[in-house]
């Protein structure tokens, strides 16, 4: 699944570790989501959307 996670994180000047800590996941998980190697679970996707205060559709894009 394509996503805008890296761009959104960079706009806020957040490290992968900062976002990982906020989500309660590992930095490697954030990296895997950003690079498209891992699709987050629905609850994790909603936590990501909440952190960025955006609708989930503005973060995760259809292939």
N, CA, C and O atoms as a Maestro MAE file, in Angstrom:
{
 s_m_m2io_version
 :::
 2.0.0
}

f_m_ct {
 s_m_title
 :::
 protein
 m_atom[252] {
  # First column is atom index #
  i_m_mmod_type
  r_m_x_coord
  r_m_y_coord
  r_m_z_coord
  i_m_residue_number
  s_m_chain_name
  s_m_pdb_residue_name
  s_m_pdb_atom_name
  i_m_atomic_number
  :::
  1 25 0.851 -1.169 0.000 1 A "UNK " " N  " 7
  2 3 0.000 0.000 0.000 1 A "UNK " " CA " 6
  3 2 0.903 1.239 0.000 1 A "UNK " " C  " 6
  4 15 1.824 1.353 0.808 1 A "UNK " " O  " 8
  5 25 0.625 2.138 -0.899 2 A "UNK " " N  " 7
  6 3 1.376 3.387 -0.933 2 A "UNK " " CA " 6
  7 2 0.910 4.296 0.205 2 A "UNK " " C  " 6
  8 15 -0.238 4.226 0.642 2 A "UNK " " O  " 8
  9 25 1.815 5.142 0.672 3 A "UNK " " N  " 7
  10 3 1.442 6.054 1.745 3 A "UNK " " CA " 6
  11 2 2.298 7.317 1.689 3 A "UNK " " C  " 6
  12 15 3.325 7.361 1.012 3 A "UNK " " O  " 8
  13 25 1.859 8.327 2.404 4 A "UNK " " N  " 7
  14 3 2.555 9.611 2.484 4 A "UNK " " CA " 6
  15 2 3.245 9.784 3.831 4 A "UNK " " C  " 6
  16 15 3.565 10.905 4.225 4 A "UNK " " O  " 8
  17 25 3.472 8.697 4.531 5 A "UNK " " N  " 7
  18 3 3.984 8.765 5.894 5 A "UNK " " CA " 6
  19 2 5.325 9.485 5.979 5 A "UNK " " C  " 6
  20 15 5.511 10.342 6.843 5 A "UNK " " O  " 8
  21 25 6.246 9.153 5.109 6 A "UNK " " N  " 7
  22 3 7.573 9.773 5.152 6 A "UNK " " CA " 6
  23 2 7.484 11.278 4.919 6 A "UNK " " C  " 6
  24 15 8.154 12.055 5.599 6 A "UNK " " O  " 8
  25 25 6.664 11.687 3.967 7 A "UNK " " N  " 7
  26 3 6.500 13.117 3.667 7 A "UNK " " CA " 6
  27 2 5.874 13.845 4.848 7 A "UNK " " C  " 6
  28 15 6.338 14.915 5.240 7 A "UNK " " O  " 8
  29 25 4.833 13.270 5.409 8 A "UNK " " N  " 7
  30 3 4.159 13.906 6.545 8 A "UNK " " CA " 6
  31 2 5.090 14.002 7.750 8 A "UNK " " C  " 6
  32 15 5.105 15.009 8.459 8 A "UNK " " O  " 8
  33 25 5.854 12.961 7.968 9 A "UNK " " N  " 7
  34 3 6.801 12.961 9.089 9 A "UNK " " CA " 6
  35 2 7.874 14.026 8.869 9 A "UNK " " C  " 6
  36 15 8.234 14.746 9.800 9 A "UNK " " O  " 8
  37 25 8.381 14.129 7.647 10 A "UNK " " N  " 7
  38 3 9.419 15.113 7.331 10 A "UNK " " CA " 6
  39 2 8.891 16.546 7.465 10 A "UNK " " C  " 6
  40 15 9.617 17.437 7.907 10 A "UNK " " O  " 8
  41 25 7.644 16.764 7.089 11 A "UNK " " N  " 7
  42 3 7.046 18.100 7.217 11 A "UNK " " CA " 6
  43 2 7.023 18.566 8.669 11 A "UNK " " C  " 6
  44 15 7.074 19.765 8.944 11 A "UNK " " O  " 8
  45 25 6.948 17.634 9.573 12 A "UNK " " N  " 7
  46 3 6.912 17.958 11.005 12 A "UNK " " CA " 6
  47 2 8.289 17.859 11.657 12 A "UNK " " C  " 6
  48 15 8.443 18.098 12.855 12 A "UNK " " O  " 8
  49 25 9.278 17.505 10.852 13 A "UNK " " N  " 7
  50 3 10.655 17.351 11.331 13 A "UNK " " CA " 6
  51 2 10.735 16.295 12.433 13 A "UNK " " C  " 6
  52 15 11.444 16.467 13.424 13 A "UNK " " O  " 8
  53 25 9.999 15.204 12.244 14 A "UNK " " N  " 7
  54 3 10.012 14.099 13.191 14 A "UNK " " CA " 6
  55 2 10.936 13.013 12.682 14 A "UNK " " C  " 6
  56 15 10.964 12.739 11.482 14 A "UNK " " O  " 8
  57 25 11.677 12.403 13.551 15 A "UNK " " N  " 7
  58 3 12.473 11.234 13.187 15 A "UNK " " CA " 6
  59 2 11.558 10.011 13.156 15 A "UNK " " C  " 6
  60 15 10.439 10.040 13.667 15 A "UNK " " O  " 8
  61 25 12.055 8.945 12.551 16 A "UNK " " N  " 7
  62 3 11.301 7.692 12.595 16 A "UNK " " CA " 6
  63 2 11.129 7.238 14.036 16 A "UNK " " C  " 6
  64 15 10.082 6.704 14.402 16 A "UNK " " O  " 8
  65 25 12.152 7.449 14.853 17 A "UNK " " N  " 7
  66 3 12.071 7.037 16.250 17 A "UNK " " CA " 6
  67 2 11.003 7.827 16.999 17 A "UNK " " C  " 6
  68 15 10.275 7.265 17.817 17 A "UNK " " O  " 8
  69 25 10.906 9.127 16.723 18 A "UNK " " N  " 7
  70 3 9.880 9.958 17.376 18 A "UNK " " CA " 6
  71 2 8.486 9.417 17.061 18 A "UNK " " C  " 6
  72 15 7.654 9.249 17.953 18 A "UNK " " O  " 8
  73 25 8.247 9.147 15.775 19 A "UNK " " N  " 7
  74 3 6.939 8.628 15.380 19 A "UNK " " CA " 6
  75 2 6.709 7.241 15.974 19 A "UNK " " C  " 6
  76 15 5.612 6.943 16.447 19 A "UNK " " O  " 8
  77 25 7.722 6.405 15.952 20 A "UNK " " N  " 7
  78 3 7.604 5.064 16.514 20 A "UNK " " CA " 6
  79 2 7.231 5.124 17.993 20 A "UNK " " C  " 6
  80 15 6.356 4.386 18.445 20 A "UNK " " O  " 8
  81 25 7.887 5.994 18.736 21 A "UNK " " N  " 7
  82 3 7.581 6.144 20.164 21 A "UNK " " CA " 6
  83 2 6.136 6.590 20.369 21 A "UNK " " C  " 6
  84 15 5.449 6.093 21.261 21 A "UNK " " O  " 8
  85 25 5.678 7.530 19.541 22 A "UNK " " N  " 7
  86 3 4.305 8.023 19.656 22 A "UNK " " CA " 6
  87 2 3.286 6.929 19.337 22 A "UNK " " C  " 6
  88 15 2.186 6.911 19.890 22 A "UNK " " O  " 8
  89 25 3.665 6.022 18.442 23 A "UNK " " N  " 7
  90 3 2.757 4.942 18.039 23 A "UNK " " CA " 6
  91 2 2.882 3.694 18.904 23 A "UNK " " C  " 6
  92 15 2.001 2.834 18.891 23 A "UNK " " O  " 8
  93 25 3.968 3.595 19.652 24 A "UNK " " N  " 7
  94 3 4.199 2.397 20.451 24 A "UNK " " CA " 6
  95 2 4.678 1.219 19.619 24 A "UNK " " C  " 6
  96 15 4.380 0.066 19.929 24 A "UNK " " O  " 8
  97 25 5.431 1.520 18.549 25 A "UNK " " N  " 7
  98 3 6.005 0.469 17.696 25 A "UNK " " CA " 6
  99 2 7.506 0.718 17.573 25 A "UNK " " C  " 6
  100 15 8.022 1.710 18.087 25 A "UNK " " O  " 8
  101 25 8.190 -0.176 16.900 26 A "UNK " " N  " 7
  102 3 9.629 -0.004 16.713 26 A "UNK " " CA " 6
  103 2 9.917 0.945 15.553 26 A "UNK " " C  " 6
  104 15 9.072 1.160 14.685 26 A "UNK " " O  " 8
  105 25 11.117 1.506 15.554 27 A "UNK " " N  " 7
  106 3 11.545 2.358 14.450 27 A "UNK " " CA " 6
  107 2 11.555 1.555 13.155 27 A "UNK " " C  " 6
  108 15 11.240 2.082 12.088 27 A "UNK " " O  " 8
  109 25 11.917 0.280 13.252 28 A "UNK " " N  " 7
  110 3 11.949 -0.584 12.077 28 A "UNK " " CA " 6
  111 2 10.550 -0.766 11.486 28 A "UNK " " C  " 6
  112 15 10.400 -0.891 10.270 28 A "UNK " " O  " 8
  113 25 9.543 -0.780 12.331 29 A "UNK " " N  " 7
  114 3 8.166 -0.879 11.837 29 A "UNK " " CA " 6
  115 2 7.785 0.363 11.045 29 A "UNK " " C  " 6
  116 15 7.164 0.263 9.987 29 A "UNK " " O  " 8
  117 25 8.154 1.532 11.555 30 A "UNK " " N  " 7
  118 3 7.870 2.779 10.841 30 A "UNK " " CA " 6
  119 2 8.590 2.765 9.495 30 A "UNK " " C  " 6
  120 15 8.005 3.134 8.477 30 A "UNK " " O  " 8
  121 25 9.846 2.344 9.484 31 A "UNK " " N  " 7
  122 3 10.599 2.272 8.240 31 A "UNK " " CA " 6
  123 2 9.935 1.318 7.253 31 A "UNK " " C  " 6
  124 15 9.823 1.633 6.068 31 A "UNK " " O  " 8
  125 25 9.497 0.167 7.727 32 A "UNK " " N  " 7
  126 3 8.861 -0.819 6.856 32 A "UNK " " CA " 6
  127 2 7.544 -0.294 6.280 32 A "UNK " " C  " 6
  128 15 7.225 -0.573 5.124 32 A "UNK " " O  " 8
  129 25 6.787 0.450 7.059 33 A "UNK " " N  " 7
  130 3 5.546 1.042 6.555 33 A "UNK " " CA " 6
  131 2 5.881 2.096 5.509 33 A "UNK " " C  " 6
  132 15 5.271 2.120 4.440 33 A "UNK " " O  " 8
  133 25 6.838 2.963 5.802 34 A "UNK " " N  " 7
  134 3 7.208 4.025 4.858 34 A "UNK " " CA " 6
  135 2 7.674 3.473 3.517 34 A "UNK " " C  " 6
  136 15 7.366 4.044 2.470 34 A "UNK " " O  " 8
  137 25 8.406 2.380 3.541 35 A "UNK " " N  " 7
  138 3 8.954 1.813 2.310 35 A "UNK " " CA " 6
  139 2 8.006 0.831 1.631 35 A "UNK " " C  " 6
  140 15 8.334 0.280 0.580 35 A "UNK " " O  " 8
  141 25 6.829 0.606 2.224 36 A "UNK " " N  " 7
  142 3 5.840 -0.258 1.611 36 A "UNK " " CA " 6
  143 2 6.091 -1.740 1.784 36 A "UNK " " C  " 6
  144 15 5.444 -2.560 1.132 36 A "UNK " " O  " 8
  145 25 7.031 -2.097 2.661 37 A "UNK " " N  " 7
  146 3 7.301 -3.508 2.920 37 A "UNK " " CA " 6
  147 2 6.323 -4.104 3.925 37 A "UNK " " C  " 6
  148 15 6.249 -5.325 4.068 37 A "UNK " " O  " 8
  149 25 5.579 -3.259 4.616 38 A "UNK " " N  " 7
  150 3 4.650 -3.709 5.658 38 A "UNK " " CA " 6
  151 2 3.423 -2.815 5.626 38 A "UNK " " C  " 6
  152 15 3.535 -1.590 5.638 38 A "UNK " " O  " 8
  153 25 2.253 -3.435 5.586 39 A "UNK " " N  " 7
  154 3 1.003 -2.688 5.677 39 A "UNK " " CA " 6
  155 2 0.538 -2.733 7.124 39 A "UNK " " C  " 6
  156 15 0.422 -3.814 7.702 39 A "UNK " " O  " 8
  157 25 0.270 -1.576 7.715 40 A "UNK " " N  " 7
  158 3 -0.133 -1.564 9.119 40 A "UNK " " CA " 6
  159 2 -1.519 -2.177 9.300 40 A "UNK " " C  " 6
  160 15 -2.341 -2.187 8.384 40 A "UNK " " O  " 8
  161 25 -1.748 -2.679 10.488 41 A "UNK " " N  " 7
  162 3 -3.088 -3.155 10.831 41 A "UNK " " CA " 6
  163 2 -4.032 -1.951 10.820 41 A "UNK " " C  " 6
  164 15 -3.589 -0.804 10.875 41 A "UNK " " O  " 8
  165 25 -5.311 -2.219 10.750 42 A "UNK " " N  " 7
  166 3 -6.286 -1.134 10.757 42 A "UNK " " CA " 6
  167 2 -6.197 -0.285 12.028 42 A "UNK " " C  " 6
  168 15 -6.225 0.942 11.934 42 A "UNK " " O  " 8
  169 25 -6.091 -0.898 13.214 43 A "UNK " " N  " 7
  170 3 -5.945 -0.059 14.414 43 A "UNK " " CA " 6
  171 2 -4.688 0.822 14.376 43 A "UNK " " C  " 6
  172 15 -4.731 1.975 14.804 43 A "UNK " " O  " 8
  173 25 -3.575 0.288 13.868 44 A "UNK " " N  " 7
  174 3 -2.359 1.088 13.772 44 A "UNK " " CA " 6
  175 2 -2.527 2.190 12.745 44 A "UNK " " C  " 6
  176 15 -2.064 3.309 12.969 44 A "UNK " " O  " 8
  177 25 -3.171 1.910 11.634 45 A "UNK " " N  " 7
  178 3 -3.417 2.940 10.617 45 A "UNK " " CA " 6
  179 2 -4.249 4.079 11.197 45 A "UNK " " C  " 6
  180 15 -3.989 5.248 10.911 45 A "UNK " " O  " 8
  181 25 -5.246 3.744 12.008 46 A "UNK " " N  " 7
  182 3 -6.055 4.792 12.632 46 A "UNK " " CA " 6
  183 2 -5.249 5.586 13.663 46 A "UNK " " C  " 6
  184 15 -5.454 6.792 13.796 46 A "UNK " " O  " 8
  185 25 -4.339 4.940 14.393 47 A "UNK " " N  " 7
  186 3 -3.474 5.669 15.328 47 A "UNK " " CA " 6
  187 2 -2.578 6.640 14.561 47 A "UNK " " C  " 6
  188 15 -2.364 7.770 15.000 47 A "UNK " " O  " 8
  189 25 -2.061 6.205 13.427 48 A "UNK " " N  " 7
  190 3 -1.235 7.073 12.592 48 A "UNK " " CA " 6
  191 2 -2.053 8.281 12.136 48 A "UNK " " C  " 6
  192 15 -1.584 9.416 12.211 48 A "UNK " " O  " 8
  193 25 -3.258 8.037 11.671 49 A "UNK " " N  " 7
  194 3 -4.131 9.130 11.231 49 A "UNK " " CA " 6
  195 2 -4.411 10.100 12.371 49 A "UNK " " C  " 6
  196 15 -4.414 11.314 12.169 49 A "UNK " " O  " 8
  197 25 -4.646 9.570 13.565 50 A "UNK " " N  " 7
  198 3 -4.900 10.432 14.726 50 A "UNK " " CA " 6
  199 2 -3.692 11.296 15.054 50 A "UNK " " C  " 6
  200 15 -3.840 12.480 15.356 50 A "UNK " " O  " 8
  201 25 -2.506 10.718 14.996 51 A "UNK " " N  " 7
  202 3 -1.291 11.471 15.321 51 A "UNK " " CA " 6
  203 2 -1.081 12.624 14.351 51 A "UNK " " C  " 6
  204 15 -0.659 13.711 14.745 51 A "UNK " " O  " 8
  205 25 -1.378 12.380 13.079 52 A "UNK " " N  " 7
  206 3 -1.205 13.428 12.078 52 A "UNK " " CA " 6
  207 2 -2.450 14.302 11.929 52 A "UNK " " C  " 6
  208 15 -2.434 15.275 11.175 52 A "UNK " " O  " 8
  209 25 -3.514 13.970 12.632 53 A "UNK " " N  " 7
  210 3 -4.778 14.711 12.582 53 A "UNK " " CA " 6
  211 2 -5.278 14.837 11.149 53 A "UNK " " C  " 6
  212 15 -5.701 15.905 10.707 53 A "UNK " " O  " 8
  213 25 -5.217 13.710 10.434 54 A "UNK " " N  " 7
  214 3 -5.679 13.672 9.051 54 A "UNK " " CA " 6
  215 2 -6.573 12.457 8.860 54 A "UNK " " C  " 6
  216 15 -6.458 11.469 9.585 54 A "UNK " " O  " 8
  217 25 -7.469 12.538 7.877 55 A "UNK " " N  " 7
  218 3 -8.242 11.336 7.545 55 A "UNK " " CA " 6
  219 2 -7.301 10.252 7.022 55 A "UNK " " C  " 6
  220 15 -6.306 10.554 6.362 55 A "UNK " " O  " 8
  221 25 -7.607 9.029 7.308 56 A "UNK " " N  " 7
  222 3 -6.760 7.915 6.910 56 A "UNK " " CA " 6
  223 2 -6.516 7.901 5.397 56 A "UNK " " C  " 6
  224 15 -5.455 7.477 4.940 56 A "UNK " " O  " 8
  225 25 -7.504 8.368 4.623 57 A "UNK " " N  " 7
  226 3 -7.389 8.381 3.163 57 A "UNK " " CA " 6
  227 2 -6.344 9.369 2.660 57 A "UNK " " C  " 6
  228 15 -5.886 9.255 1.523 57 A "UNK " " O  " 8
  229 25 -5.962 10.336 3.488 58 A "UNK " " N  " 7
  230 3 -4.925 11.298 3.095 58 A "UNK " " CA " 6
  231 2 -3.532 10.802 3.435 58 A "UNK " " C  " 6
  232 15 -2.542 11.442 3.079 58 A "UNK " " O  " 8
  233 25 -3.444 9.690 4.106 59 A "UNK " " N  " 7
  234 3 -2.145 9.116 4.462 59 A "UNK " " CA " 6
  235 2 -1.877 7.862 3.630 59 A "UNK " " C  " 6
  236 15 -0.791 7.701 3.073 59 A "UNK " " O  " 8
  237 25 -2.865 6.982 3.550 60 A "UNK " " N  " 7
  238 3 -2.711 5.726 2.833 60 A "UNK " " CA " 6
  239 2 -3.453 5.813 1.518 60 A "UNK " " C  " 6
  240 15 -4.636 6.151 1.482 60 A "UNK " " O  " 8
  241 25 -2.752 5.504 0.432 61 A "UNK " " N  " 7
  242 3 -3.272 5.682 -0.910 61 A "UNK " " CA " 6
  243 2 -3.483 4.338 -1.581 61 A "UNK " " C  " 6
  244 15 -2.777 3.371 -1.297 61 A "UNK " " O  " 8
  245 25 -4.443 4.289 -2.458 62 A "UNK " " N  " 7
  246 3 -4.648 3.062 -3.240 62 A "UNK " " CA " 6
  247 2 -3.476 2.882 -4.185 62 A "UNK " " C  " 6
  248 15 -2.906 3.853 -4.684 62 A "UNK " " O  " 8
  249 25 -3.130 1.642 -4.421 63 A "UNK " " N  " 7
  250 3 -2.003 1.341 -5.322 63 A "UNK " " CA " 6
  251 2 -2.286 1.779 -6.738 63 A "UNK " " C  " 6
  252 15 -1.445 1.600 -7.619 63 A "UNK " " O  " 8
  :::
 }
 m_bond[251] {
  # First column is bond index #
  i_m_from
  i_m_to
  i_m_order
  :::
  1 1 2 1
  2 2 3 1
  3 3 4 2
  4 3 5 1
  5 5 6 1
  6 6 7 1
  7 7 8 2
  8 7 9 1
  9 9 10 1
  10 10 11 1
  11 11 12 2
  12 11 13 1
  13 13 14 1
  14 14 15 1
  15 15 16 2
  16 15 17 1
  17 17 18 1
  18 18 19 1
  19 19 20 2
  20 19 21 1
  21 21 22 1
  22 22 23 1
  23 23 24 2
  24 23 25 1
  25 25 26 1
  26 26 27 1
  27 27 28 2
  28 27 29 1
  29 29 30 1
  30 30 31 1
  31 31 32 2
  32 31 33 1
  33 33 34 1
  34 34 35 1
  35 35 36 2
  36 35 37 1
  37 37 38 1
  38 38 39 1
  39 39 40 2
  40 39 41 1
  41 41 42 1
  42 42 43 1
  43 43 44 2
  44 43 45 1
  45 45 46 1
  46 46 47 1
  47 47 48 2
  48 47 49 1
  49 49 50 1
  50 50 51 1
  51 51 52 2
  52 51 53 1
  53 53 54 1
  54 54 55 1
  55 55 56 2
  56 55 57 1
  57 57 58 1
  58 58 59 1
  59 59 60 2
  60 59 61 1
  61 61 62 1
  62 62 63 1
  63 63 64 2
  64 63 65 1
  65 65 66 1
  66 66 67 1
  67 67 68 2
  68 67 69 1
  69 69 70 1
  70 70 71 1
  71 71 72 2
  72 71 73 1
  73 73 74 1
  74 74 75 1
  75 75 76 2
  76 75 77 1
  77 77 78 1
  78 78 79 1
  79 79 80 2
  80 79 81 1
  81 81 82 1
  82 82 83 1
  83 83 84 2
  84 83 85 1
  85 85 86 1
  86 86 87 1
  87 87 88 2
  88 87 89 1
  89 89 90 1
  90 90 91 1
  91 91 92 2
  92 91 93 1
  93 93 94 1
  94 94 95 1
  95 95 96 2
  96 95 97 1
  97 97 98 1
  98 98 99 1
  99 99 100 2
  100 99 101 1
  101 101 102 1
  102 102 103 1
  103 103 104 2
  104 103 105 1
  105 105 106 1
  106 106 107 1
  107 107 108 2
  108 107 109 1
  109 109 110 1
  110 110 111 1
  111 111 112 2
  112 111 113 1
  113 113 114 1
  114 114 115 1
  115 115 116 2
  116 115 117 1
  117 117 118 1
  118 118 119 1
  119 119 120 2
  120 119 121 1
  121 121 122 1
  122 122 123 1
  123 123 124 2
  124 123 125 1
  125 125 126 1
  126 126 127 1
  127 127 128 2
  128 127 129 1
  129 129 130 1
  130 130 131 1
  131 131 132 2
  132 131 133 1
  133 133 134 1
  134 134 135 1
  135 135 136 2
  136 135 137 1
  137 137 138 1
  138 138 139 1
  139 139 140 2
  140 139 141 1
  141 141 142 1
  142 142 143 1
  143 143 144 2
  144 143 145 1
  145 145 146 1
  146 146 147 1
  147 147 148 2
  148 147 149 1
  149 149 150 1
  150 150 151 1
  151 151 152 2
  152 151 153 1
  153 153 154 1
  154 154 155 1
  155 155 156 2
  156 155 157 1
  157 157 158 1
  158 158 159 1
  159 159 160 2
  160 159 161 1
  161 161 162 1
  162 162 163 1
  163 163 164 2
  164 163 165 1
  165 165 166 1
  166 166 167 1
  167 167 168 2
  168 167 169 1
  169 169 170 1
  170 170 171 1
  171 171 172 2
  172 171 173 1
  173 173 174 1
  174 174 175 1
  175 175 176 2
  176 175 177 1
  177 177 178 1
  178 178 179 1
  179 179 180 2
  180 179 181 1
  181 181 182 1
  182 182 183 1
  183 183 184 2
  184 183 185 1
  185 185 186 1
  186 186 187 1
  187 187 188 2
  188 187 189 1
  189 189 190 1
  190 190 191 1
  191 191 192 2
  192 191 193 1
  193 193 194 1
  194 194 195 1
  195 195 196 2
  196 195 197 1
  197 197 198 1
  198 198 199 1
  199 199 200 2
  200 199 201 1
  201 201 202 1
  202 202 203 1
  203 203 204 2
  204 203 205 1
  205 205 206 1
  206 206 207 1
  207 207 208 2
  208 207 209 1
  209 209 210 1
  210 210 211 1
  211 211 212 2
  212 211 213 1
  213 213 214 1
  214 214 215 1
  215 215 216 2
  216 215 217 1
  217 217 218 1
  218 218 219 1
  219 219 220 2
  220 219 221 1
  221 221 222 1
  222 222 223 1
  223 223 224 2
  224 223 225 1
  225 225 226 1
  226 226 227 1
  227 227 228 2
  228 227 229 1
  229 229 230 1
  230 230 231 1
  231 231 232 2
  232 231 233 1
  233 233 234 1
  234 234 235 1
  235 235 236 2
  236 235 237 1
  237 237 238 1
  238 238 239 1
  239 239 240 2
  240 239 241 1
  241 241 242 1
  242 242 243 1
  243 243 244 2
  244 243 245 1
  245 245 246 1
  246 246 247 1
  247 247 248 2
  248 247 249 1
  249 249 250 1
  250 250 251 1
  251 251 252 2
  :::
 }
}
